[in-house]
């Protein structure tokens, strides 16, 4: 019944390293960045 996948299955075959993907997702969820925010 465990629906969580192992990290190897989640990140297998990806172009970037696992640590880079995790940091990018963390920043994406933490900071509201839009094009408008970047222009200001």
mmCIF entry with sequence, helices, sheets and N, C-alpha, C, O atoms, coordinates in Angstrom:
data_MODEL
# 
_entry.id   MODEL 
# 
_entity.id                         1 
_entity.type                       polymer 
_entity.pdbx_number_of_molecules   1 
# 
_entity_poly.entity_id                      1 
_entity_poly.type                           'polypeptide(L)' 
_entity_poly.nstd_linkage                   no 
_entity_poly.nstd_monomer                   no 
_entity_poly.pdbx_seq_one_letter_code       
;(UNK)(UNK)(UNK)(UNK)(UNK)(UNK)(UNK)(UNK)(UNK)(UNK)(UNK)(UNK)(UNK)(UNK)(UNK)(UNK)
(UNK)(UNK)(UNK)(UNK)(UNK)(UNK)(UNK)(UNK)(UNK)(UNK)(UNK)(UNK)(UNK)(UNK)(UNK)(UNK)
(UNK)(UNK)(UNK)(UNK)(UNK)(UNK)(UNK)(UNK)
;
_entity_poly.pdbx_seq_one_letter_code_can   XXXXXXXXXXXXXXXXXXXXXXXXXXXXXXXXXXXXXXXX 
_entity_poly.pdbx_strand_id                 A 
# 
loop_
_entity_poly_seq.entity_id 
_entity_poly_seq.num 
_entity_poly_seq.mon_id 
_entity_poly_seq.hetero 
1 1  UNK n 
1 2  UNK n 
1 3  UNK n 
1 4  UNK n 
1 5  UNK n 
1 6  UNK n 
1 7  UNK n 
1 8  UNK n 
1 9  UNK n 
1 10 UNK n 
1 11 UNK n 
1 12 UNK n 
1 13 UNK n 
1 14 UNK n 
1 15 UNK n 
1 16 UNK n 
1 17 UNK n 
1 18 UNK n 
1 19 UNK n 
1 20 UNK n 
1 21 UNK n 
1 22 UNK n 
1 23 UNK n 
1 24 UNK n 
1 25 UNK n 
1 26 UNK n 
1 27 UNK n 
1 28 UNK n 
1 29 UNK n 
1 30 UNK n 
1 31 UNK n 
1 32 UNK n 
1 33 UNK n 
1 34 UNK n 
1 35 UNK n 
1 36 UNK n 
1 37 UNK n 
1 38 UNK n 
1 39 UNK n 
1 40 UNK n 
# 
_struct_asym.id          A 
_struct_asym.entity_id   1 
# 
loop_
_struct_conf.conf_type_id 
_struct_conf.id 
_struct_conf.pdbx_PDB_helix_id 
_struct_conf.beg_label_comp_id 
_struct_conf.beg_label_asym_id 
_struct_conf.beg_label_seq_id 
_struct_conf.pdbx_beg_PDB_ins_code 
_struct_conf.end_label_comp_id 
_struct_conf.end_label_asym_id 
_struct_conf.end_label_seq_id 
_struct_conf.pdbx_end_PDB_ins_code 
_struct_conf.beg_auth_comp_id 
_struct_conf.beg_auth_asym_id 
_struct_conf.beg_auth_seq_id 
_struct_conf.end_auth_comp_id 
_struct_conf.end_auth_asym_id 
_struct_conf.end_auth_seq_id 
_struct_conf.pdbx_PDB_helix_class 
_struct_conf.details 
_struct_conf.pdbx_PDB_helix_length 
HELX_P HELX_P1 AA1 UNK A 7  ? UNK A 11 ? UNK A 7  UNK A 11 1 ? 5  
HELX_P HELX_P2 AA2 UNK A 18 ? UNK A 30 ? UNK A 18 UNK A 30 1 ? 13 
HELX_P HELX_P3 AA3 UNK A 35 ? UNK A 39 ? UNK A 35 UNK A 39 1 ? 5  
# 
_struct_conf_type.id          HELX_P 
_struct_conf_type.criteria    ? 
_struct_conf_type.reference   ? 
# 
loop_
_atom_site.group_PDB 
_atom_site.id 
_atom_site.type_symbol 
_atom_site.label_atom_id 
_atom_site.label_alt_id 
_atom_site.label_comp_id 
_atom_site.label_asym_id 
_atom_site.label_entity_id 
_atom_site.label_seq_id 
_atom_site.pdbx_PDB_ins_code 
_atom_site.Cartn_x 
_atom_site.Cartn_y 
_atom_site.Cartn_z 
_atom_site.occupancy 
_atom_site.B_iso_or_equiv 
_atom_site.pdbx_formal_charge 
_atom_site.auth_seq_id 
_atom_site.auth_comp_id 
_atom_site.auth_asym_id 
_atom_site.auth_atom_id 
_atom_site.pdbx_PDB_model_num 
ATOM 1   N N  . UNK A 1 1  ? 0.804  -1.196 0.000   1.00 0.00 ? 1  UNK A N  1 
ATOM 2   C CA . UNK A 1 1  ? 0.000  0.000  0.000   1.00 0.00 ? 1  UNK A CA 1 
ATOM 3   C C  . UNK A 1 1  ? 0.851  1.265  0.000   1.00 0.00 ? 1  UNK A C  1 
ATOM 4   O O  . UNK A 1 1  ? 0.312  2.367  -0.105  1.00 0.00 ? 1  UNK A O  1 
ATOM 5   N N  . UNK A 1 2  ? 2.160  1.128  0.115   1.00 0.00 ? 2  UNK A N  1 
ATOM 6   C CA . UNK A 1 2  ? 3.040  2.284  0.130   1.00 0.00 ? 2  UNK A CA 1 
ATOM 7   C C  . UNK A 1 2  ? 3.172  2.822  -1.289  1.00 0.00 ? 2  UNK A C  1 
ATOM 8   O O  . UNK A 1 2  ? 3.701  2.141  -2.167  1.00 0.00 ? 2  UNK A O  1 
ATOM 9   N N  . UNK A 1 3  ? 2.687  4.060  -1.518  1.00 0.00 ? 3  UNK A N  1 
ATOM 10  C CA . UNK A 1 3  ? 2.717  4.641  -2.857  1.00 0.00 ? 3  UNK A CA 1 
ATOM 11  C C  . UNK A 1 3  ? 3.948  5.494  -3.092  1.00 0.00 ? 3  UNK A C  1 
ATOM 12  O O  . UNK A 1 3  ? 4.132  6.001  -4.199  1.00 0.00 ? 3  UNK A O  1 
ATOM 13  N N  . UNK A 1 4  ? 4.797  5.670  -2.087  1.00 0.00 ? 4  UNK A N  1 
ATOM 14  C CA . UNK A 1 4  ? 6.019  6.439  -2.269  1.00 0.00 ? 4  UNK A CA 1 
ATOM 15  C C  . UNK A 1 4  ? 7.033  5.610  -3.039  1.00 0.00 ? 4  UNK A C  1 
ATOM 16  O O  . UNK A 1 4  ? 7.224  4.424  -2.770  1.00 0.00 ? 4  UNK A O  1 
ATOM 17  N N  . UNK A 1 5  ? 7.671  6.249  -3.989  1.00 0.00 ? 5  UNK A N  1 
ATOM 18  C CA . UNK A 1 5  ? 8.689  5.560  -4.779  1.00 0.00 ? 5  UNK A CA 1 
ATOM 19  C C  . UNK A 1 5  ? 10.053 5.799  -4.161  1.00 0.00 ? 5  UNK A C  1 
ATOM 20  O O  . UNK A 1 5  ? 10.267 6.791  -3.464  1.00 0.00 ? 5  UNK A O  1 
ATOM 21  N N  . UNK A 1 6  ? 10.954 4.901  -4.414  1.00 0.00 ? 6  UNK A N  1 
ATOM 22  C CA . UNK A 1 6  ? 12.313 5.076  -3.907  1.00 0.00 ? 6  UNK A CA 1 
ATOM 23  C C  . UNK A 1 6  ? 13.002 6.197  -4.683  1.00 0.00 ? 6  UNK A C  1 
ATOM 24  O O  . UNK A 1 6  ? 12.662 6.450  -5.838  1.00 0.00 ? 6  UNK A O  1 
ATOM 25  N N  . UNK A 1 7  ? 13.974 6.873  -4.051  1.00 0.00 ? 7  UNK A N  1 
ATOM 26  C CA . UNK A 1 7  ? 14.675 7.970  -4.746  1.00 0.00 ? 7  UNK A CA 1 
ATOM 27  C C  . UNK A 1 7  ? 15.340 7.517  -6.042  1.00 0.00 ? 7  UNK A C  1 
ATOM 28  O O  . UNK A 1 7  ? 15.422 8.292  -6.995  1.00 0.00 ? 7  UNK A O  1 
ATOM 29  N N  . UNK A 1 8  ? 15.809 6.289  -6.090  1.00 0.00 ? 8  UNK A N  1 
ATOM 30  C CA . UNK A 1 8  ? 16.451 5.802  -7.300  1.00 0.00 ? 8  UNK A CA 1 
ATOM 31  C C  . UNK A 1 8  ? 15.451 5.747  -8.457  1.00 0.00 ? 8  UNK A C  1 
ATOM 32  O O  . UNK A 1 8  ? 15.805 6.052  -9.596  1.00 0.00 ? 8  UNK A O  1 
ATOM 33  N N  . UNK A 1 9  ? 14.219 5.364  -8.174  1.00 0.00 ? 9  UNK A N  1 
ATOM 34  C CA . UNK A 1 9  ? 13.206 5.300  -9.223  1.00 0.00 ? 9  UNK A CA 1 
ATOM 35  C C  . UNK A 1 9  ? 12.720 6.687  -9.619  1.00 0.00 ? 9  UNK A C  1 
ATOM 36  O O  . UNK A 1 9  ? 12.409 6.928  -10.786 1.00 0.00 ? 9  UNK A O  1 
ATOM 37  N N  . UNK A 1 10 ? 12.653 7.605  -8.649  1.00 0.00 ? 10 UNK A N  1 
ATOM 38  C CA . UNK A 1 10 ? 12.196 8.960  -8.955  1.00 0.00 ? 10 UNK A CA 1 
ATOM 39  C C  . UNK A 1 10 ? 13.187 9.720  -9.823  1.00 0.00 ? 10 UNK A C  1 
ATOM 40  O O  . UNK A 1 10 ? 12.788 10.450 -10.731 1.00 0.00 ? 10 UNK A O  1 
ATOM 41  N N  . UNK A 1 11 ? 14.478 9.552  -9.547  1.00 0.00 ? 11 UNK A N  1 
ATOM 42  C CA . UNK A 1 11 ? 15.492 10.347 -10.227 1.00 0.00 ? 11 UNK A CA 1 
ATOM 43  C C  . UNK A 1 11 ? 16.266 9.558  -11.276 1.00 0.00 ? 11 UNK A C  1 
ATOM 44  O O  . UNK A 1 11 ? 17.220 10.079 -11.854 1.00 0.00 ? 11 UNK A O  1 
ATOM 45  N N  . UNK A 1 12 ? 15.887 8.353  -11.525 1.00 0.00 ? 12 UNK A N  1 
ATOM 46  C CA . UNK A 1 12 ? 16.583 7.541  -12.507 1.00 0.00 ? 12 UNK A CA 1 
ATOM 47  C C  . UNK A 1 12 ? 16.372 8.065  -13.916 1.00 0.00 ? 12 UNK A C  1 
ATOM 48  O O  . UNK A 1 12 ? 15.242 8.365  -14.304 1.00 0.00 ? 12 UNK A O  1 
ATOM 49  N N  . UNK A 1 13 ? 17.445 8.177  -14.686 1.00 0.00 ? 13 UNK A N  1 
ATOM 50  C CA . UNK A 1 13 ? 17.349 8.613  -16.068 1.00 0.00 ? 13 UNK A CA 1 
ATOM 51  C C  . UNK A 1 13 ? 17.187 10.106 -16.251 1.00 0.00 ? 13 UNK A C  1 
ATOM 52  O O  . UNK A 1 13 ? 16.931 10.560 -17.367 1.00 0.00 ? 13 UNK A O  1 
ATOM 53  N N  . UNK A 1 14 ? 17.325 10.878 -15.200 1.00 0.00 ? 14 UNK A N  1 
ATOM 54  C CA . UNK A 1 14 ? 17.202 12.333 -15.302 1.00 0.00 ? 14 UNK A CA 1 
ATOM 55  C C  . UNK A 1 14 ? 18.515 12.945 -15.783 1.00 0.00 ? 14 UNK A C  1 
ATOM 56  O O  . UNK A 1 14 ? 19.589 12.372 -15.601 1.00 0.00 ? 14 UNK A O  1 
ATOM 57  N N  . UNK A 1 15 ? 18.408 14.105 -16.392 1.00 0.00 ? 15 UNK A N  1 
ATOM 58  C CA . UNK A 1 15 ? 19.586 14.770 -16.949 1.00 0.00 ? 15 UNK A CA 1 
ATOM 59  C C  . UNK A 1 15 ? 20.446 15.413 -15.857 1.00 0.00 ? 15 UNK A C  1 
ATOM 60  O O  . UNK A 1 15 ? 21.672 15.423 -15.961 1.00 0.00 ? 15 UNK A O  1 
ATOM 61  N N  . UNK A 1 16 ? 19.813 15.946 -14.819 1.00 0.00 ? 16 UNK A N  1 
ATOM 62  C CA . UNK A 1 16 ? 20.529 16.639 -13.753 1.00 0.00 ? 16 UNK A CA 1 
ATOM 63  C C  . UNK A 1 16 ? 20.680 15.741 -12.531 1.00 0.00 ? 16 UNK A C  1 
ATOM 64  O O  . UNK A 1 16 ? 19.964 14.751 -12.378 1.00 0.00 ? 16 UNK A O  1 
ATOM 65  N N  . UNK A 1 17 ? 21.617 16.100 -11.670 1.00 0.00 ? 17 UNK A N  1 
ATOM 66  C CA . UNK A 1 17 ? 21.813 15.354 -10.431 1.00 0.00 ? 17 UNK A CA 1 
ATOM 67  C C  . UNK A 1 17 ? 20.611 15.519 -9.510  1.00 0.00 ? 17 UNK A C  1 
ATOM 68  O O  . UNK A 1 17 ? 19.870 16.498 -9.604  1.00 0.00 ? 17 UNK A O  1 
ATOM 69  N N  . UNK A 1 18 ? 20.431 14.565 -8.633  1.00 0.00 ? 18 UNK A N  1 
ATOM 70  C CA . UNK A 1 18 ? 19.309 14.576 -7.701  1.00 0.00 ? 18 UNK A CA 1 
ATOM 71  C C  . UNK A 1 18 ? 19.334 15.805 -6.806  1.00 0.00 ? 18 UNK A C  1 
ATOM 72  O O  . UNK A 1 18 ? 18.284 16.388 -6.534  1.00 0.00 ? 18 UNK A O  1 
ATOM 73  N N  . UNK A 1 19 ? 20.512 16.212 -6.343  1.00 0.00 ? 19 UNK A N  1 
ATOM 74  C CA . UNK A 1 19 ? 20.616 17.353 -5.440  1.00 0.00 ? 19 UNK A CA 1 
ATOM 75  C C  . UNK A 1 19 ? 20.175 18.649 -6.124  1.00 0.00 ? 19 UNK A C  1 
ATOM 76  O O  . UNK A 1 19 ? 19.539 19.498 -5.499  1.00 0.00 ? 19 UNK A O  1 
ATOM 77  N N  . UNK A 1 20 ? 20.512 18.798 -7.399  1.00 0.00 ? 20 UNK A N  1 
ATOM 78  C CA . UNK A 1 20 ? 20.125 20.003 -8.136  1.00 0.00 ? 20 UNK A CA 1 
ATOM 79  C C  . UNK A 1 20 ? 18.617 20.058 -8.311  1.00 0.00 ? 20 UNK A C  1 
ATOM 80  O O  . UNK A 1 20 ? 18.017 21.124 -8.168  1.00 0.00 ? 20 UNK A O  1 
ATOM 81  N N  . UNK A 1 21 ? 18.006 18.944 -8.614  1.00 0.00 ? 21 UNK A N  1 
ATOM 82  C CA . UNK A 1 21 ? 16.548 18.898 -8.778  1.00 0.00 ? 21 UNK A CA 1 
ATOM 83  C C  . UNK A 1 21 ? 15.865 19.250 -7.466  1.00 0.00 ? 21 UNK A C  1 
ATOM 84  O O  . UNK A 1 21 ? 14.895 20.008 -7.460  1.00 0.00 ? 21 UNK A O  1 
ATOM 85  N N  . UNK A 1 22 ? 16.355 18.713 -6.357  1.00 0.00 ? 22 UNK A N  1 
ATOM 86  C CA . UNK A 1 22 ? 15.743 18.972 -5.057  1.00 0.00 ? 22 UNK A CA 1 
ATOM 87  C C  . UNK A 1 22 ? 15.863 20.452 -4.690  1.00 0.00 ? 22 UNK A C  1 
ATOM 88  O O  . UNK A 1 22 ? 14.899 21.047 -4.209  1.00 0.00 ? 22 UNK A O  1 
ATOM 89  N N  . UNK A 1 23 ? 17.022 21.045 -4.909  1.00 0.00 ? 23 UNK A N  1 
ATOM 90  C CA . UNK A 1 23 ? 17.211 22.471 -4.587  1.00 0.00 ? 23 UNK A CA 1 
ATOM 91  C C  . UNK A 1 23 ? 16.291 23.334 -5.453  1.00 0.00 ? 23 UNK A C  1 
ATOM 92  O O  . UNK A 1 23 ? 15.680 24.276 -4.948  1.00 0.00 ? 23 UNK A O  1 
ATOM 93  N N  . UNK A 1 24 ? 16.184 23.031 -6.735  1.00 0.00 ? 24 UNK A N  1 
ATOM 94  C CA . UNK A 1 24 ? 15.315 23.816 -7.613  1.00 0.00 ? 24 UNK A CA 1 
ATOM 95  C C  . UNK A 1 24 ? 13.849 23.705 -7.209  1.00 0.00 ? 24 UNK A C  1 
ATOM 96  O O  . UNK A 1 24 ? 13.129 24.703 -7.218  1.00 0.00 ? 24 UNK A O  1 
ATOM 97  N N  . UNK A 1 25 ? 13.412 22.534 -6.863  1.00 0.00 ? 25 UNK A N  1 
ATOM 98  C CA . UNK A 1 25 ? 12.022 22.363 -6.424  1.00 0.00 ? 25 UNK A CA 1 
ATOM 99  C C  . UNK A 1 25 ? 11.799 23.100 -5.111  1.00 0.00 ? 25 UNK A C  1 
ATOM 100 O O  . UNK A 1 25 ? 10.757 23.729 -4.927  1.00 0.00 ? 25 UNK A O  1 
ATOM 101 N N  . UNK A 1 26 ? 12.757 23.033 -4.201  1.00 0.00 ? 26 UNK A N  1 
ATOM 102 C CA . UNK A 1 26 ? 12.636 23.746 -2.929  1.00 0.00 ? 26 UNK A CA 1 
ATOM 103 C C  . UNK A 1 26 ? 12.514 25.246 -3.158  1.00 0.00 ? 26 UNK A C  1 
ATOM 104 O O  . UNK A 1 26 ? 11.662 25.898 -2.554  1.00 0.00 ? 26 UNK A O  1 
ATOM 105 N N  . UNK A 1 27 ? 13.361 25.798 -4.028  1.00 0.00 ? 27 UNK A N  1 
ATOM 106 C CA . UNK A 1 27 ? 13.301 27.241 -4.321  1.00 0.00 ? 27 UNK A CA 1 
ATOM 107 C C  . UNK A 1 27 ? 11.990 27.592 -5.018  1.00 0.00 ? 27 UNK A C  1 
ATOM 108 O O  . UNK A 1 27 ? 11.400 28.637 -4.743  1.00 0.00 ? 27 UNK A O  1 
ATOM 109 N N  . UNK A 1 28 ? 11.540 26.734 -5.907  1.00 0.00 ? 28 UNK A N  1 
ATOM 110 C CA . UNK A 1 28 ? 10.292 26.987 -6.618  1.00 0.00 ? 28 UNK A CA 1 
ATOM 111 C C  . UNK A 1 28 ? 9.117  27.048 -5.645  1.00 0.00 ? 28 UNK A C  1 
ATOM 112 O O  . UNK A 1 28 ? 8.239  27.899 -5.783  1.00 0.00 ? 28 UNK A O  1 
ATOM 113 N N  . UNK A 1 29 ? 9.099  26.160 -4.675  1.00 0.00 ? 29 UNK A N  1 
ATOM 114 C CA . UNK A 1 29 ? 8.004  26.138 -3.704  1.00 0.00 ? 29 UNK A CA 1 
ATOM 115 C C  . UNK A 1 29 ? 8.132  27.232 -2.657  1.00 0.00 ? 29 UNK A C  1 
ATOM 116 O O  . UNK A 1 29 ? 7.123  27.697 -2.126  1.00 0.00 ? 29 UNK A O  1 
ATOM 117 N N  . UNK A 1 30 ? 9.345  27.649 -2.352  1.00 0.00 ? 30 UNK A N  1 
ATOM 118 C CA . UNK A 1 30 ? 9.562  28.635 -1.288  1.00 0.00 ? 30 UNK A CA 1 
ATOM 119 C C  . UNK A 1 30 ? 9.370  30.067 -1.749  1.00 0.00 ? 30 UNK A C  1 
ATOM 120 O O  . UNK A 1 30 ? 8.757  30.860 -1.035  1.00 0.00 ? 30 UNK A O  1 
ATOM 121 N N  . UNK A 1 31 ? 9.878  30.420 -2.922  1.00 0.00 ? 31 UNK A N  1 
ATOM 122 C CA . UNK A 1 31 ? 9.876  31.798 -3.388  1.00 0.00 ? 31 UNK A CA 1 
ATOM 123 C C  . UNK A 1 31 ? 8.935  31.965 -4.570  1.00 0.00 ? 31 UNK A C  1 
ATOM 124 O O  . UNK A 1 31 ? 8.935  31.164 -5.505  1.00 0.00 ? 31 UNK A O  1 
ATOM 125 N N  . UNK A 1 32 ? 8.135  33.022 -4.509  1.00 0.00 ? 32 UNK A N  1 
ATOM 126 C CA . UNK A 1 32 ? 7.244  33.315 -5.622  1.00 0.00 ? 32 UNK A CA 1 
ATOM 127 C C  . UNK A 1 32 ? 8.042  34.102 -6.655  1.00 0.00 ? 32 UNK A C  1 
ATOM 128 O O  . UNK A 1 32 ? 8.290  35.294 -6.472  1.00 0.00 ? 32 UNK A O  1 
ATOM 129 N N  . UNK A 1 33 ? 8.433  33.462 -7.705  1.00 0.00 ? 33 UNK A N  1 
ATOM 130 C CA . UNK A 1 33 ? 9.188  34.121 -8.762  1.00 0.00 ? 33 UNK A CA 1 
ATOM 131 C C  . UNK A 1 33 ? 8.377  34.075 -10.052 1.00 0.00 ? 33 UNK A C  1 
ATOM 132 O O  . UNK A 1 33 ? 8.041  33.007 -10.565 1.00 0.00 ? 33 UNK A O  1 
ATOM 133 N N  . UNK A 1 34 ? 8.083  35.236 -10.545 1.00 0.00 ? 34 UNK A N  1 
ATOM 134 C CA . UNK A 1 34 ? 7.442  35.334 -11.850 1.00 0.00 ? 34 UNK A CA 1 
ATOM 135 C C  . UNK A 1 34 ? 8.263  36.304 -12.689 1.00 0.00 ? 34 UNK A C  1 
ATOM 136 O O  . UNK A 1 34 ? 9.160  36.975 -12.178 1.00 0.00 ? 34 UNK A O  1 
ATOM 137 N N  . UNK A 1 35 ? 7.955  36.371 -13.959 1.00 0.00 ? 35 UNK A N  1 
ATOM 138 C CA . UNK A 1 35 ? 8.676  37.297 -14.817 1.00 0.00 ? 35 UNK A CA 1 
ATOM 139 C C  . UNK A 1 35 ? 8.493  38.733 -14.344 1.00 0.00 ? 35 UNK A C  1 
ATOM 140 O O  . UNK A 1 35 ? 9.423  39.538 -14.396 1.00 0.00 ? 35 UNK A O  1 
ATOM 141 N N  . UNK A 1 36 ? 7.295  39.043 -13.886 1.00 0.00 ? 36 UNK A N  1 
ATOM 142 C CA . UNK A 1 36 ? 7.011  40.381 -13.379 1.00 0.00 ? 36 UNK A CA 1 
ATOM 143 C C  . UNK A 1 36 ? 7.888  40.702 -12.168 1.00 0.00 ? 36 UNK A C  1 
ATOM 144 O O  . UNK A 1 36 ? 8.404  41.815 -12.062 1.00 0.00 ? 36 UNK A O  1 
ATOM 145 N N  . UNK A 1 37 ? 8.062  39.752 -11.262 1.00 0.00 ? 37 UNK A N  1 
ATOM 146 C CA . UNK A 1 37 ? 8.914  39.969 -10.100 1.00 0.00 ? 37 UNK A CA 1 
ATOM 147 C C  . UNK A 1 37 ? 10.371 40.190 -10.521 1.00 0.00 ? 37 UNK A C  1 
ATOM 148 O O  . UNK A 1 37 ? 11.062 41.022 -9.933  1.00 0.00 ? 37 UNK A O  1 
ATOM 149 N N  . UNK A 1 38 ? 10.833 39.468 -11.513 1.00 0.00 ? 38 UNK A N  1 
ATOM 150 C CA . UNK A 1 38 ? 12.199 39.601 -11.975 1.00 0.00 ? 38 UNK A CA 1 
ATOM 151 C C  . UNK A 1 38 ? 12.436 40.968 -12.627 1.00 0.00 ? 38 UNK A C  1 
ATOM 152 O O  . UNK A 1 38 ? 13.513 41.545 -12.480 1.00 0.00 ? 38 UNK A O  1 
ATOM 153 N N  . UNK A 1 39 ? 11.448 41.479 -13.336 1.00 0.00 ? 39 UNK A N  1 
ATOM 154 C CA . UNK A 1 39 ? 11.581 42.770 -13.987 1.00 0.00 ? 39 UNK A CA 1 
ATOM 155 C C  . UNK A 1 39 ? 11.686 43.881 -12.940 1.00 0.00 ? 39 UNK A C  1 
ATOM 156 O O  . UNK A 1 39 ? 12.475 44.813 -13.096 1.00 0.00 ? 39 UNK A O  1 
ATOM 157 N N  . UNK A 1 40 ? 10.895 43.780 -11.885 1.00 0.00 ? 40 UNK A N  1 
ATOM 158 C CA . UNK A 1 40 ? 10.922 44.789 -10.820 1.00 0.00 ? 40 UNK A CA 1 
ATOM 159 C C  . UNK A 1 40 ? 12.220 44.683 -10.055 1.00 0.00 ? 40 UNK A C  1 
ATOM 160 O O  . UNK A 1 40 ? 12.446 45.444 -9.114  1.00 0.00 ? 40 UNK A O  1 
# 
